[in-house]
Structures are given as C-alpha cells and as structure tokens.
Amino acid sequence: MQDGSARATSSRDQRRPVSENPPTILVVDDDEVTRQALSIALEQDGFRVLLAGDGKAALEQLQAAAVDLVLLDVLMPGLSGLEVLAALRARHGPQELPVIMITGRDQSEDVVAAFELGANDYVTKPIDFPVVRARIRARLPRAAPAEAVPRASRAMFEPAPGAVIRGKYRLDSRLGHGQFGVVYRAYHLTLERPVAVKLLRLDRRDRERGLRRFEREGITLCRLHHPNAVMVYDAGISEDGTPFLVMELLDGHTLDQELERDGRLSLARAVGVALPICRVLAAAHSQGIIHRDVKPQNVFLHRGPEGEVVKVVDFGIARVLGDEALKERLTLERGLVGTPAYMAPERVTAERYDGRADVYSLGVMLYEMLAGRKPFAVDHNPIRVLYDHLHSRPEPLGVFRPALPAEIEQLVGRMLEKDFEKRPTAAQVEAALRTLRVEPQRAARRPAGSVETGSAGDPRSDG
C-alpha cells in the first residue's frame, strides 16, 4: 500500500491542474471508429485528446501523460475496462481523475460493478455525443464552454474594409466567414480588377508550424489551373502574420443552396453538375493534389459570361492548414452534420488514402442530388454517421427514384465502396457518366435571395 500511495502522490505532483486549458481526455476503446469519432468531436470542443486501443496502452498513456478525464470502454481484448479501472483507482481517486465508462452493455450488474470500482459515470453505445459532452462538462466544470473554444484558440488578422494587404490588395467589404477564414471582396490595385481575398485562421497552439507549412505548401493552391477550379492568383502572409489567398471573384450560389431549395435534382441536372467535378478532380489527382473536403458547400455554381460554370473551391486547404484542420468541421448546421457526412471511410480511420477518397465524397453528393437525402441518416449523432461510413450500406437509390437507370445506381454504389481500392477513379466516373447519354442542363435558376460570392453561402469562407 505504501508504494501505491507514493505513486499516487508523485502522479498528483506531476498532473496539470484541470483549470488549465485545454483539458486532456484519454479515450480508451478497441473500436477504431469510436476512437476516431470521439477524438474529432472532443477536439472540436477544444479538448486535447489521447487515444488508446486496449487496456495495456491506456495504462501506459496514464503513466506517461497528464490526463484530466478518461472515457473507458468496458469490453476490450486483454485487460477489460473494469480491470483498467481497478488499476487506475489504485493510483487516482474519483475526484482526482474522473472516469466515464462507455459500453454497449447496459445490464444492471455491469453498471453496479463499474460504480463499485470507482467509475464516476456510465454511458452506453451507440454513443450520443451531446450526452457525453454534458457528462464530461459535469466532471470538468471549469473547462471552457464548447462554443468559446474555437474563438479563443484561433488567431487571425481581421482588418476593417479599406485596409490594404501587402500594398496590393484593398479590402473593400467583408463577404463571409467560417471555420477556416474570412473572405473579402477586394481590389487588385496594380492590375485594377476585383478579386476575392481570403484570410486563413491558424490555431494559436500550432501557429508557428502552421505558418511554416503555409510557406511550404501555399504554392500548391496556385498550381491547379482548370476551368472548374476556383483560380488562386496569389498566396502570402499579411503584415500581421496572417496567411492569405487571392482568388477570382465569383457570382452565383452553392450546390448546397440549390439542394436546400429543391430537395433533389433531375438526373440531367445531377449529371451536369457531377461531370465537371469529375474533370477537375481527375486533373488535380494527376498532379498529386487531393481535395479532402468535397461537399456541396464547396461546389459553386458560377454565373459566367457564357452561362453557368461549376467551380470547386478550396483545393489544397486541408494540405496547407494540416489535415487535422478538417476535424474542426464537425459542426451541426441546420441540424445536419457537416464534413463527416461526406468523409471517406479511410479518412475516418486515418489509413492511407489517395484521390479515390474524393470520389467517395462525390458519390455521397451524387446520391444526395438524386435521392434528396444523404446515404446515411443524420440524427445529430456524428459518431453514428462515421460508423455508417465504415460499416453500413446505404439504401439503393432505386428505393427513392425507381425510374433511375440501373447504370447510375450501380455507379454510385461503386463510388461508395468501403475499400478505396475497389472504387473507380474520377476519370473513370466521368467516362461512366458520359455513357448514360443524358443531356446535361447548363444552367439553373437563381435561388431566392442569392447574392454575390462570399455572402452567407460563400463556400470559400467555410473551409
């Protein structure tokens, strides 16, 4: 007992106070999707997250790092969660280190056993993240509120209209903002033409590394020249140390806005939107550029002099800001889960991936355009959505549109293959769409209230 007491005292001396932000949460679960989904959601809330896939790894993490709370699965190979809890309680009391048990078992004897061993709380699977969040905050009352964390942890220069960036770009009006930055309608003083300037947000905790990454990778954003990609003219760092991009100024609305208005699209319209997306993805992938965040908010339907032009925005943003930046897109907008709804399975599990991750996201979009709903039900539970991407099969498109050609249903099914090695490339999808012999519609009516690029629906301000 003396040795255990000494270890506990030593550990307390080394532990960081809970009141210091961000609190650290250790997630222990042998299920990969649960670990990754909880990690994404907790980091979105501003917590620092450590992961362990079994009991042995959990005890090693607890020995090596200061942790403020543990989310602990019960059923795991090797050491069970209850055995880990017993070992943990020999070192830390319930007030010193709260433990919330997570399991698919809800029998009373399991709950009683967990509490008798010193668990602070108990939640069951499938995990309802808002419940988990509330219980975490009940155990860490001094943790910063979720909505305050991104504002406190993000750093950027937000000049007033009229300011001039690097002596060249006059910011005329603020058009939109989002997780990744703020977009201004601007004027290129040298070339005397309007442009869009996007100031990118960086995490203060990663600011120096983020700036170095931007200087190294920013040129990637200017490399892709394609009529269906938003042109990036310049990339640099402002006088205040904020990365910025200079882009062509667009006029029109997003695919997201059109889907919200119409619910679902005709086959001709869906193919007409998907074909240019395939073309630009194929071009990008041939240059080693993966978009990583293909979704309707990042597809802009631009009104050009000769009619509508489909434009994909934010190529390379994930690479420039770091792939972890996409974790911050786990927001609930109008009751719908954001980026996770379009995320390829291999992106969820952090496995290797290539351009076919973008093809999966396009498959989700095609399904949504044709069915009027996403492949997997969105029930305010992002963990469930990510689980479905990994393990579930969507309802066949024919359930919602019986008259659709079998070829389009089969193509979307191949695009949504869990194993990316079995998916077609973007070029192969384009070729398959062309065999449908559908005459694409070239234009769509403007949604009510649609305004110039960069206003409320500007995808470039939304990451």
C-alpha positions in Angstrom: 0.0 0.0 0.0 2.9 2.4 0.7 4.2 2.0 -2.8 0.8 2.7 -4.3 0.4 5.8 -2.1 3.8 7.1 -3.1 2.9 6.6 -6.7 -0.3 8.5 -6.3 1.4 11.4 -4.6 4.0 11.6 -7.3 1.4 11.5 -10.0 -0.6 14.3 -8.4 2.5 16.4 -8.2 3.1 15.9 -12.0 -0.5 16.4 -13.0 -1.6 19.6 -14.7 -4.5 21.4 -12.9 -7.8 20.8 -14.5 -8.5 24.5 -14.8 -5.6 24.9 -17.3 -6.9 24.8 -20.9 -7.2 22.7 -22.8 -8.1 19.7 -20.5 -6.8 16.4 -21.7 -9.1 13.4 -22.2 -7.9 9.9 -22.7 -10.3 7.8 -25.0 -9.8 4.1 -24.5 -11.8 1.8 -26.9 -10.8 -1.1 -29.1 -13.2 0.1 -31.8 -11.3 2.3 -34.3 -14.3 4.3 -35.5 -15.4 5.1 -31.9 -11.9 6.3 -31.0 -11.6 8.5 -34.1 -15.1 9.9 -33.9 -14.7 10.8 -30.2 -11.3 12.3 -30.9 -12.8 14.5 -33.7 -15.8 15.6 -31.7 -13.7 16.3 -28.5 -11.1 18.3 -30.4 -13.9 20.3 -31.9 -14.9 21.2 -28.4 -11.4 22.3 -27.6 -10.1 19.4 -25.6 -6.7 17.7 -26.1 -7.2 14.1 -26.9 -5.1 11.0 -26.3 -6.1 7.6 -27.7 -5.6 4.0 -26.6 -6.9 0.9 -28.4 -6.6 -1.5 -25.4 -6.2 -1.6 -21.6 -2.4 -2.0 -21.7 -1.9 1.0 -23.9 -4.3 3.0 -21.7 -2.2 2.3 -18.5 0.9 3.3 -20.4 -0.7 6.6 -21.5 -1.8 7.3 -18.0 1.8 6.6 -16.7 3.4 8.9 -19.4 1.0 11.9 -19.7 -1.1 14.2 -17.5 -4.8 13.3 -18.1 -7.9 15.1 -16.7 -10.6 12.6 -17.6 -10.8 9.1 -19.0 -13.5 7.7 -21.4 -13.2 4.0 -20.9 -14.7 1.1 -22.9 -15.7 -1.9 -20.8 -15.4 -4.8 -23.3 -11.8 -4.9 -24.7 -9.4 -7.7 -25.6 -6.7 -8.4 -23.0 -7.4 -6.1 -20.0 -11.1 -5.3 -19.7 -12.2 -1.8 -18.9 -13.2 -2.9 -15.4 -9.6 -4.2 -14.9 -8.2 -1.0 -16.2 -10.5 1.0 -13.9 -9.4 -1.1 -10.8 -5.7 -0.5 -11.7 -6.4 3.2 -12.2 -8.2 3.6 -8.9 -5.2 2.2 -7.1 -3.4 5.3 -8.2 -6.0 8.1 -8.6 -9.2 8.8 -6.7 -12.5 9.6 -8.4 -12.2 13.3 -7.8 -8.6 13.4 -8.9 -9.2 11.6 -12.2 -12.8 11.1 -13.3 -13.6 8.0 -15.4 -16.7 7.7 -17.5 -17.4 4.1 -18.7 -18.6 3.6 -22.3 -20.0 0.3 -23.3 -22.7 -1.5 -25.3 -23.7 -3.4 -22.2 -26.3 -1.8 -20.0 -27.2 -4.7 -17.7 -27.6 -3.6 -14.1 -24.8 -5.8 -12.8 -22.3 -4.2 -15.2 -23.3 -0.7 -14.1 -23.1 -1.7 -10.4 -19.7 -3.3 -10.9 -18.4 -0.2 -12.6 -19.6 2.1 -9.8 -18.3 -0.2 -7.1 -14.8 0.0 -8.7 -15.0 3.8 -8.7 -16.4 4.9 -12.0 -17.8 8.4 -12.0 -20.4 7.9 -14.7 -21.6 5.4 -17.3 -22.9 5.9 -20.9 -24.0 3.2 -23.4 -23.4 2.7 -27.2 -24.4 3.8 -29.7 -22.9 7.0 -28.3 -25.0 10.1 -28.2 -22.2 12.7 -28.2 -24.3 15.6 -26.7 -24.9 13.4 -23.7 -21.2 12.5 -23.5 -20.3 16.2 -23.7 -22.7 17.2 -20.9 -21.3 14.4 -18.7 -17.7 15.5 -19.4 -18.5 19.0 -18.5 -20.3 18.0 -15.3 -17.0 16.3 -14.3 -14.8 19.2 -15.6 -16.9 22.2 -14.6 -14.1 24.6 -15.2 -13.5 23.5 -18.8 -14.1 26.3 -21.3 -17.6 26.1 -22.9 -17.5 24.4 -26.3 -18.7 27.5 -28.2 -15.9 29.6 -26.7 -13.0 27.4 -27.5 -12.6 27.9 -31.3 -12.8 31.7 -30.9 -10.2 31.6 -28.1 -7.9 29.2 -29.8 -8.0 30.7 -33.3 -5.8 33.6 -34.4 -6.1 35.8 -37.4 -5.9 39.4 -38.6 -9.4 40.8 -39.4 -8.8 44.2 -40.9 -11.6 46.7 -41.4 -12.7 47.4 -45.0 -10.4 49.8 -46.7 -7.2 48.2 -45.4 -4.5 47.3 -47.9 -2.7 43.9 -47.7 0.9 43.9 -48.9 0.4 47.2 -50.7 -1.5 45.4 -53.4 -5.0 44.2 -52.3 -7.5 46.7 -51.0 -10.2 45.1 -48.9 -13.5 46.7 -49.9 -16.1 44.7 -48.0 -16.4 41.6 -45.8 -18.3 38.9 -47.7 -18.3 35.9 -45.5 -16.6 33.9 -42.7 -16.3 30.4 -41.5 -14.1 27.9 -39.6 -11.1 28.4 -41.9 -11.2 32.1 -42.6 -12.8 35.4 -43.6 -13.4 36.4 -47.2 -13.3 39.9 -48.5 -14.3 41.5 -51.8 -11.1 43.2 -52.7 -9.4 45.2 -55.5 -6.0 44.5 -57.0 -4.5 47.9 -57.1 -1.8 47.1 -59.6 -4.0 45.1 -62.1 -7.0 47.2 -61.4 -9.5 44.4 -61.1 -11.8 42.9 -58.4 -10.6 39.8 -56.6 -11.6 37.8 -53.5 -9.1 37.7 -50.6 -9.4 35.0 -48.0 -7.6 35.4 -44.7 -6.9 32.0 -43.2 -7.3 31.1 -39.5 -4.5 29.4 -37.7 -4.6 27.6 -34.4 -2.6 29.5 -31.8 -1.3 26.2 -30.4 0.1 25.4 -33.8 0.8 28.8 -35.2 4.5 28.6 -36.0 4.3 25.2 -37.5 1.2 26.3 -39.5 3.0 29.3 -40.9 5.9 27.2 -42.0 3.5 24.7 -43.6 1.7 27.5 -45.4 5.0 28.9 -46.7 6.0 25.4 -47.9 2.6 24.3 -49.3 0.9 27.5 -50.3 2.2 27.3 -53.8 0.1 24.1 -54.2 -3.0 26.3 -54.2 -1.8 28.3 -57.2 -0.7 25.2 -59.1 -4.1 23.9 -60.3 -5.2 25.6 -63.4 -8.6 24.2 -64.6 -11.8 25.9 -65.7 -13.7 24.1 -63.0 -11.4 25.0 -60.1 -11.5 28.5 -58.5 -8.4 30.2 -59.7 -6.0 31.2 -56.9 -3.8 34.0 -58.1 -1.6 34.6 -55.1 -0.7 33.3 -51.7 1.2 35.2 -48.9 1.4 36.3 -45.4 -0.1 39.7 -44.3 1.7 42.4 -42.3 0.1 41.0 -39.2 1.3 37.4 -39.9 -1.9 36.0 -41.2 -1.8 33.7 -44.3 -4.0 34.9 -47.2 -5.1 33.7 -50.6 -6.1 35.9 -53.6 -8.8 34.3 -55.8 -11.1 35.0 -58.6 -14.3 36.6 -57.6 -17.4 34.5 -58.4 -21.1 35.2 -58.7 -23.9 32.7 -58.1 -24.8 30.2 -55.4 -23.5 26.9 -53.9 -24.8 23.4 -54.7 -25.7 23.2 -51.1 -28.1 26.1 -51.5 -29.7 24.5 -54.6 -30.2 21.2 -52.7 -31.7 23.0 -49.8 -34.1 24.7 -52.2 -35.0 21.8 -54.5 -34.6 18.8 -52.3 -33.4 16.6 -55.1 -32.3 17.2 -58.7 -33.2 15.7 -62.0 -30.9 13.1 -63.4 -29.8 15.5 -66.2 -29.0 18.3 -63.6 -27.1 15.9 -61.3 -25.0 14.6 -64.2 -24.5 18.1 -65.5 -23.0 19.1 -62.1 -21.1 15.9 -61.5 -19.3 15.8 -64.8 -17.2 19.0 -64.4 -16.4 18.0 -60.8 -15.0 14.7 -62.1 -12.9 16.6 -64.7 -11.4 18.9 -62.1 -10.8 16.1 -59.6 -9.1 14.0 -62.3 -6.8 16.9 -63.2 -6.0 17.6 -59.5 -5.3 13.9 -58.8 -3.0 13.7 -61.7 -0.9 16.4 -60.1 -0.9 14.7 -56.7 -3.5 17.2 -55.3 -6.3 15.7 -53.2 -9.1 18.0 -52.2 -10.0 16.2 -49.0 -13.2 18.1 -48.4 -15.5 17.6 -51.4 -19.1 18.5 -50.4 -21.9 20.7 -51.7 -20.8 23.7 -49.8 -17.5 23.6 -51.8 -19.2 23.4 -55.2 -20.1 26.8 -56.5 -22.4 27.3 -59.5 -20.9 30.4 -61.0 -22.7 32.7 -63.5 -20.1 33.4 -66.2 -20.5 35.4 -69.4 -21.4 32.3 -71.3 -23.7 30.7 -68.7 -23.2 28.5 -65.6 -19.7 27.2 -64.8 -19.3 24.6 -62.0 -16.4 25.6 -59.7 -14.9 23.5 -57.0 -13.4 25.7 -54.3 -10.8 25.2 -51.5 -8.5 22.8 -53.3 -5.4 22.2 -51.1 -6.8 24.0 -48.0 -6.5 20.8 -45.9 -3.0 20.2 -47.0 -1.9 23.8 -46.3 -3.6 24.1 -42.9 -2.9 20.5 -42.0 -5.3 17.5 -42.3 -6.3 17.9 -38.7 -8.0 21.2 -39.7 -10.8 19.2 -41.2 -11.6 17.8 -37.7 -12.9 21.3 -36.9 -15.7 20.9 -39.4 -17.7 18.6 -37.1 -20.4 21.3 -36.6 -24.1 20.8 -36.7 -25.6 23.2 -39.3 -29.3 23.4 -39.7 -29.5 20.1 -37.9 -27.2 18.4 -40.5 -23.7 17.0 -39.8 -21.1 18.8 -41.8 -18.0 17.3 -43.3 -18.3 13.8 -41.7 -21.4 13.2 -43.8 -19.1 13.2 -46.9 -16.0 11.6 -45.4 -14.5 8.5 -46.9 -14.0 5.5 -44.6 -10.2 5.6 -44.9 -10.2 9.2 -43.8 -12.1 8.3 -40.7 -9.6 5.7 -39.7 -6.6 7.7 -40.7 -5.4 5.0 -43.0 -3.5 5.7 -46.2 -5.7 7.2 -49.0 -5.5 8.7 -52.4 -7.7 10.7 -54.8 -10.4 8.0 -54.5 -11.3 9.5 -51.1 -12.6 12.5 -53.1 -14.5 10.0 -55.4 -16.3 8.6 -52.3 -17.3 12.1 -51.3 -18.6 12.8 -54.8 -20.5 9.5 -54.6 -22.2 10.8 -51.4 -23.1 14.0 -53.2 -24.5 12.2 -56.3 -26.6 10.1 -54.0 -27.9 13.2 -52.3 -28.6 15.0 -55.5 -30.6 12.1 -56.8 -32.3 10.8 -53.7 -32.9 14.1 -51.9 -31.2 12.7 -48.8 -27.7 11.6 -47.8 -26.8 7.9 -47.9 -26.8 7.6 -44.1 -29.4 9.2 -41.9 -28.2 12.2 -39.9 -29.6 12.2 -36.4 -27.4 14.8 -34.7 -25.0 12.0 -33.9 -21.8 12.4 -35.8 -20.3 9.2 -34.3 -23.2 7.2 -35.8 -22.6 8.9 -39.2 -18.9 8.0 -39.2 -19.7 4.4 -38.1 -22.1 4.1 -41.0 -19.4 5.2 -43.4 -17.2 2.4 -42.2 -19.7 -0.4 -41.7 -23.1 0.3 -43.3 -24.6 0.0 -46.8 -27.0 2.8 -47.9 -30.4 2.1 -49.2 -30.3 1.5 -53.0 -31.0 4.7 -55.0 -33.9 2.9 -56.6 -35.8 2.9 -53.4 -36.2 6.7 -53.7 -36.1 7.0 -57.5 -37.4 3.8 -59.1 -37.1 5.3 -62.6 -33.4 5.9 -62.4 -31.3 3.9 -64.9 -29.6 0.9 -63.3 -26.3 2.1 -64.6 -26.3 5.3 -62.4 -27.3 3.2 -59.3 -24.5 0.8 -59.9 -22.0 3.6 -60.5 -22.9 5.4 -57.3 -22.6 2.0 -55.5 -19.1 1.6 -56.8 -18.2 5.1 -55.7 -19.3 4.3 -52.2 -17.3 1.1 -51.9 -15.7 0.9 -48.4 -12.4 -0.4 -49.8 -11.0 2.5 -51.8 -9.0 0.0 -54.0 -12.4 -1.1 -55.4 -13.6 2.4 -56.2 -13.3 3.9 -59.7 -11.1 7.0 -60.3 -12.5 10.4 -61.0 -11.7 9.9 -64.7 -13.5 6.5 -64.7 -16.5 8.1 -63.1 -16.6 10.8 -65.8 -16.4 8.2 -68.6 -19.2 6.2 -67.0 -21.4 9.2 -66.6 -20.9 10.1 -70.3 -22.2 6.6 -71.3 -25.6 7.5 -69.7 -26.4 9.6 -72.8 -28.1 12.2 -70.6 -28.0 15.8 -72.0 -26.8 17.9 -69.1 -28.7 21.1 -68.2 -26.4 24.0 -68.5 -28.0 26.5 -66.1 -30.3 26.6 -63.1 -32.5 29.4 -61.9 -31.0 31.5 -59.2 -32.3 30.7 -55.7 -34.4 33.4 -54.0 -32.1 35.7 -52.0 -29.0 34.5 -53.9 -26.2 37.1 -53.8 -22.7 37.5 -54.9 -20.0 35.1 -53.9 -18.7 35.5 -50.4 -22.0 36.3 -48.8 -23.8 34.0 -46.4 -23.3 31.0 -48.6 -19.7 31.5 -49.7 -18.0 28.1 -49.6 -14.6 29.7 -49.6 -15.3 31.2 -46.2 -16.5 27.9 -44.8 -13.3 25.8 -45.3 
